[in-house]
Structure formats: C-alpha cells, structure tokens
Amino acid sequence: MALDKNKAGIMAAITAATEGQTPIGKRAHRTLPKGTVGSVRAGLGGIQEIDTALILPWGPQDRLELTAVNSGDEDVEDLTQSIKTSGQQVPVLLRPAKDADGKFEVIYGRRRILACQELGMPVKALIRTLDDGEALIAKGLENASRQDLSFYERARFAHAILDQGHSREDAQQALSISKNTLSQLERVARLIPDQVGVAIGPAHGAGRPKWMMLAAAFEDGAVSQKAALRVLAGMLDDAGSDARLQAVLASLTKRGPKEDRPAQRSPVTGAVVKSTKSSVTLTVKRAGDSKEFADWLDGNIDRLIAESYQSFQDDAEENVS
C-alpha cells in the first residue's frame, strides 16, 4: 500500500519539524506548484516563516471546534502566551494548496497557527508536497506522538476521515488502531448527536467506557438529544467538559437489566435473541428471507464472537484503569 511505503518518510518529516532540521539524505520538499515557489524560500527547504493569511484549512477535523462552550479557547490562550514569551518551539506542517496559487493548506498545527495569528506574527512551518493519503497519515502520526486527542475527538476524527471518502484501512493507519477500535469510534460518533457531543466537549479525562455508555443510552432511548441538551443548558458556563459528560450520564433513566433487555427480542428479521439467567442464545432460521443471512452468519460467527470478546476485554481493562 502506498501509505505504508510513505509512512517512514512522513515520520521523518515530522521528526525534522520537531528538531528543526531536514532529514539526512532527503530533499526538503519536492517540486512545488507553479507560483508557490515565490511564497517560499525555494531551495532552502528548511523551516519557513509563513504569513497566516496564506494558510487554508484542509482535511478531516481532528479536534472539536475551539469555542467558549467546550472551553477550547483556554488552550489557545495558553499557547498564545507561551509563544509570546518563548517563541514558537514546534513548527506546523503545511502543503502547497492545489487550487489556490501561492497559498498553503494546514496538515497539522491549527492551534499554533491561531496563536500566531492572534499575535500578528508569521508561523514557522515545514512545507511538504503530500497527497491526501500521505497528509492524512502525517496528521494521524502527529496526533499519536502528542497523545492529546480525547476518545471523543478520535471518534469524530475517524468519522470525518471515512465521511470524506477515505478507506477504513486509511482510518486505521491514521489513528494507529485496530478494526475493532475503529468500529467502536464509529459507533460513538454515529449514535451521539453532534450537537450534544460539541456541547459536552472533548472530555479528556473520560475514556472509552463513558462515551460508549452514552452512545448505548442514545441507541436504547434512555436519553434524547433534547433531554441531554436541557441538562447541559442548566450547567454553569465554566463547567469543564468532563463534568458535562458526567452530568448527562447521571441523568440517564435508571432501569434494571430485565427492563433494559427483554427476555426475547428480534434485532433483525429472522433472528431471535433469548436471554435467561443461565445463558444468552441466538437463533437464525435457514428459511425464507433470513436464509442467506443465516448462511453468512455461519461462516462469520467465529470472527464476530472473537471481535466481540476482544471488545469486552478492552472495555474491562479501561474500567480497571
């Protein structure tokens, strides 16, 4: 896969950006689009100073928007003060814009760009000509090295990657995750309404179990978007996002296992799940409309159970930690 072949080179570019030098034995950048060379000190290839007005957004969003609601502005304010006092220590990564001559698209470093824009100063940047796949991997690798994306932001990032037409394999590489984890991230992004997630914020202190619990609550009807937003609206403006998530979880309808899960249910046509104190059984009849599904399930049930068991173990480990 092309992304695999370029991953080492992209990682070297990120390392060079951090250390402020060009990888040994590699060109600083490939040929830039016509007209862009005038905006860059062509031939030097190291870290450039770029006017923030020349920088355009690109790609799937990896963080929640920085708003007063989710307390993101405080991060930018701290970063702005740090750059004002000590200068910009880590360059951002840009690529020449394909459709806007003389401008650049940001691969990573959006908050650093906002801070420099606030200070009225150019941003230090490493410039690479990357295709969309390479840029996606670079963005994911930088996030992985910084480890500052919350579980919910990772879920939104994964959803945005897939929504923009990238493959599931691309999403897995960008986030360095397994198929099972990608499925969990997708589930959270799909089931939790965007408006609720944004109103809660990133909740960096909350891991997978709490977000999965909230996703399950929306799926089961234990909470609605209107009810969740009502809880959030009643909180103080300066309440942190972790407290916001906890408040929504605390408001969930309290139901016992028997009321939560009926003894017998049919999640899809032809399939029956029976739950008793001693066992859980699934029956799919090889007849009528469900025959093809039953045949497919017979060939995939071992894999599905193994993946489900791995998910169970991952959740158990997170609950312990």
C-alpha positions, 0 to 999 in steps of 0.5 A, a space after each residue: 500500500 502506498 501509505 505504508 511505503 510513505 509512512 517512514 518518510 512522513 515520520 521523518 518529516 515530522 521528526 525534522 519539524 520537531 528538531 528543526 532540521 531536514 532529514 539526512 539524505 532527503 530533499 526538503 520538499 519536492 517540486 512545488 506548484 507553479 507560483 508557490 515557489 515565490 511564497 517560499 524560500 525555494 531551495 532552502 527547504 528548511 523551516 519557513 516563516 509563513 504569513 497566516 493569511 496564506 494558510 487554508 484549512 484542509 482535511 478531516 477535523 481532528 479536534 472539536 471546534 475551539 469555542 467558549 462552550 467546550 472551553 477550547 479557547 483556554 488552550 489557545 490562550 495558553 499557547 498564545 502566551 507561551 509563544 509570546 514569551 518563548 517563541 514558537 518551539 514546534 513548527 506546523 506542517 503545511 502543503 502547497 494548496 492545489 487550487 489556490 496559487 501561492 497559498 498553503 493548506 494546514 496538515 497539522 498545527 491549527 492551534 499554533 497557527 491561531 496563536 500566531 495569528 492572534 499575535 500578528 506574527 508569521 508561523 514557522 512551518 515545514 512545507 511538504 508536497 503530500 497527497 491526501 493519503 500521505 497528509 492524512 497519515 502525517 496528521 494521524 502520526 502527529 496526533 499519536 506522538 502528542 497523545 492529546 486527542 480525547 476518545 471523543 475527538 478520535 471518534 469524530 476524527 475517524 468519522 470525518 476521515 471515512 465521511 470524506 471518502 477515505 478507506 477504513 484501512 486509511 482510518 486505521 493507519 491514521 489513528 494507529 488502531 485496530 478494526 475493532 477500535 475503529 468500529 467502536 469510534 464509529 459507533 460513538 460518533 454515529 449514535 451521539 448527536 453532534 450537537 450534544 457531543 460539541 456541547 459536552 466537549 472533548 472530555 479528556 479525562 473520560 475514556 472509552 467506557 463513558 462515551 460508549 455508555 452514552 452512545 448505548 443510552 442514545 441507541 436504547 432511548 434512555 436519553 434524547 438529544 433534547 433531554 441531554 441538551 436541557 441538562 447541559 443548558 442548566 450547567 454553569 458556563 465554566 463547567 469543564 467538559 468532563 463534568 458535562 459528560 458526567 452530568 448527562 450520564 447521571 441523568 440517564 433513566 435508571 432501569 434494571 437489566 430485565 427492563 433494559 433487555 427483554 427476555 426475547 427480542 428480534 434485532 433483525 428479521 429472522 433472528 431471535 435473541 433469548 436471554 435467561 439467567 443461565 445463558 444468552 442464545 441466538 437463533 437464525 432460521 435457514 428459511 425464507 428471507 433470513 436464509 442467506 443471512 443465516 448462511 453468512 452468519 455461519 461462516 462469520 460467527 467465529 470472527 464476530 464472537 472473537 471481535 466481540 470478546 476482544 471488545 469486552 476485554 478492552 472495555 474491562 481493562 479501561 474500567 480497571 484503569 
